[in-house]
Amino acid sequence: MKESKGRLRSVRDEAERRETELCLDEAAGNIARAARLLGVSRPQVYNIMQKYGLTSTRKPKVVT
């Protein structure tokens, strides 16, 4: 029974990491915007990023 708890945690962690990455990409690295997309606070985004070793590189807007 203990193994399934470990599996669930790893699936949940992977989903949290993946969704955070997607929102950071969509927000072009803007932490406040990514936090709004995720529905969490800005400090929570920083905590998640630290937990999974994620970085946020602000991407310059391309003007055409």
Sequence and secondary structure as in RCSB ss.txt:
>XXXX:A:sequence
MKESKGRLRSVRDEAERRETELCLDEAAGNIARAARLLGVSRPQVYNIMQKYGLTSTRKPKVVT
>XXXX:A:secstr
 HHHHHHHHHHHHHHHHHHHHHHHHHTTT HHHHHHHHTS HHHHHHHHHHHT           
